[in-house]
Structure formats: structure tokens, C-alpha cells
Amino acid sequence: MIDLLLKVAVNAVALLVAANIVPEFKLIFHNSPDDWFKVAVIALLFALVNSYLKPILKVLAMPIGFLTMGLVAFVINAAMLLGTAWLVGQAHDALNITFSVGGFPPHFGYEAIGVAVIASIVISVVATILDLVLVPRKVFGL
């Protein structure tokens, strides 16, 4: 349970950092407790998508991963981010928060894919740094 809460918190911080760094990656909310809860819901969705769908896609893309020397991982991370944006877009009326990746949803195109790849790199770097800082037992192999 603590690991899930920690993963959601790390994802929330990583999403907020990406929203501030990457152009056209929009996570717009007002600084109220209700909006922080909405960001936590988006981070939870992102954590669930990464926990359940990403391993399946990695296994399916393993032959392509060997051929591209692992570069397909960037595409998988971008697809997970676009999937999360689609899920949040489906629940836009309930959440009342703007979360879009390069205009997706509703518009899907090359800009959405490029923004998703750049944002997934930023999110991965921030999440890795926070994981190393917050959970030092992984560094020492305990």
C-alpha cells in the first residue's frame, strides 16, 4: 500500500514537472485542495496504466526492442502517456481538469506523438531521480 502511494506521489510530481517544462503538455488546474486531488487521480491512472499495460506491451514488443536496441521503450512510454490522456479525456466531465498531450485529446497527430515522447523522457528522468532519493534501499540492493 505504501509503495502504491509512493508511486502515485512520484508520478504526480513527475507529471507536474513535465507540464512545466514541455511545451504543449498541459495539466491545467487551480491551486486548490480539490484540484490537487484531481492531479492525484491522474497520477493514479498513470501508475495503473504503467503497472498493468506497460509490461504486456514490453513483452509483445520484445523482438522490435532487440532490433532497435531498446529504443522502442520510448514509444511504449509515449503510448502509456497518450493512453492516460485519453482516459482522463473520457472522464473530463467528472474531473473537470485539462490534461492534454500535444492537443490529444481530441486531436491526434505527429505533434501529439512528439510531445508524448519528450514528456515521457522528462517523466522517466524525474521519476527515476525521485525513486532513488525516496527509496535508497534500491540503490544498495536491500
GITA-V495339 format. One record per backbone hydrogen bond with DSSP energy under -0.5 kcal/mol. CO is the residue of the C=O (numbers start at 0). NH is the residue of the N-H. E is the energy in kcal/mol with one decimal. If there is no record, write none. Layout:
((CO | NH | E) (CO | NH | E))
//
This chain:
((0 | 4 | -2.2) (1 | 5 | -2.5) (2 | 6 | -2.4) (3 | 7 | -2.5) (4 | 8 | -2.3) (5 | 9 | -2.5) (6 | 10 | -2.5) (7 | 11 | -2.4) (8 | 12 | -2.3) (9 | 13 | -2.5) (10 | 14 | -2.7) (11 | 15 | -2.2) (12 | 16 | -2.5) (13 | 17 | -2.4) (14 | 18 | -2.2) (15 | 19 | -1.4) (16 | 20 | -1.6) (17 | 21 | -2.6) (21 | 24 | -1.3) (23 | 25 | -0.8) (23 | 101 | -2.9) (24 | 26 | -0.5) (25 | 99 | -2.1) (26 | 28 | -0.5) (27 | 97 | -1.3) (29 | 31 | -2.5) (31 | 35 | -2.1) (32 | 36 | -1.7) (33 | 37 | -1.5) (34 | 38 | -2.1) (35 | 39 | -2.0) (36 | 40 | -1.9) (37 | 41 | -2.2) (38 | 42 | -2.5) (39 | 43 | -2.2) (40 | 44 | -2.5) (41 | 45 | -2.5) (42 | 46 | -2.5) (43 | 47 | -2.5) (44 | 48 | -2.6) (45 | 49 | -2.4) (46 | 50 | -2.1) (47 | 51 | -2.3) (48 | 52 | -1.9) (48 | 53 | -1.3) (51 | 55 | -0.5) (52 | 56 | -2.4) (53 | 57 | -2.5) (54 | 58 | -1.9) (55 | 59 | -2.2) (56 | 60 | -2.1) (58 | 61 | -1.1) (60 | 64 | -2.6) (61 | 65 | -2.1) (62 | 66 | -1.7) (63 | 67 | -2.3) (64 | 69 | -2.6) (65 | 68 | -0.6) (67 | 70 | -1.2) (69 | 72 | -1.6) (70 | 73 | -1.2) (70 | 74 | -0.7) (71 | 75 | -2.2) (72 | 76 | -2.6) (73 | 77 | -2.2) (74 | 78 | -2.3) (75 | 79 | -2.1) (76 | 80 | -1.9) (77 | 81 | -2.5) (78 | 82 | -2.4) (79 | 83 | -2.0) (80 | 84 | -2.2) (81 | 85 | -2.2) (82 | 86 | -2.3) (83 | 87 | -2.6) (84 | 88 | -2.2) (85 | 89 | -1.9) (86 | 90 | -1.3) (88 | 91 | -1.1) (90 | 94 | -2.7) (91 | 95 | -2.8) (96 | 98 | -0.6) (97 | 27 | -2.1) (99 | 25 | -2.5) (99 | 101 | -0.6) (100 | 103 | -1.3) (102 | 106 | -2.3) (103 | 100 | -2.9) (105 | 107 | -0.5) (108 | 112 | -1.7) (109 | 113 | -2.4) (110 | 114 | -2.6) (111 | 115 | -2.1) (112 | 116 | -2.2) (113 | 117 | -2.3) (114 | 118 | -2.9) (115 | 119 | -2.2) (116 | 120 | -1.8) (117 | 121 | -2.2) (118 | 122 | -2.9) (119 | 123 | -2.3) (120 | 124 | -2.4) (121 | 125 | -2.6) (122 | 126 | -2.7) (123 | 127 | -2.2) (124 | 128 | -2.3) (125 | 129 | -2.5) (126 | 130 | -2.5) (127 | 131 | -2.2) (128 | 132 | -2.0) (129 | 133 | -3.1) (130 | 134 | -2.2) (134 | 137 | -1.4) (135 | 138 | -0.8) (135 | 139 | -1.4) (136 | 140 | -0.6) (136 | 141 | -2.3))
//
